[in-house]
Amino acid sequence: MNKNALRQVVREQKRQFSSEQLRELSLSICQTLLSHSAIKQANTILLYASLPDEVQTNTLLATLLKQKKRILLPVVVNETSLELREYKGNEELETGAFWYRRTQRNSFYCLFCYRRSGSSGNGI
């Protein structure tokens, strides 16, 4: 199965859940993550800002911020580049061309840049 076909299968599977079902499943997943020892011990956590049809991470992001965790979010810069940026709160998220929500460039320090070729840019 090629990448586009796999994406189509995943899209179809995600459509089977109502908004309420997705909310309930997301809450359960987030509670499980928050109770995991790796999350409890971590100082820095790589996460994502969810799209409407994905596991909802808003509550998880807020809870981790309250716990003083450092949160990194991936940001698609263009078709071949991805950056990890530190998340400080929802007020620093914006609608992006490649993702529904992304961190504002001027509000975050680029910690790591990835290019599809496999080379890395600014590392920490």
Secondary structure, DSSP 8 states (H G I E B T S, - for coil): --HHHHHHHHHHHHTTS-HHHHHHHHHHHHHHHHHSHHHHH-SEEE-----TTS---HHHHHHHHHTT-EEEEEEEEETTEEEEEEE--GGGEE--SSSSSEE-GGGS-EEEEEETTS-B-S--
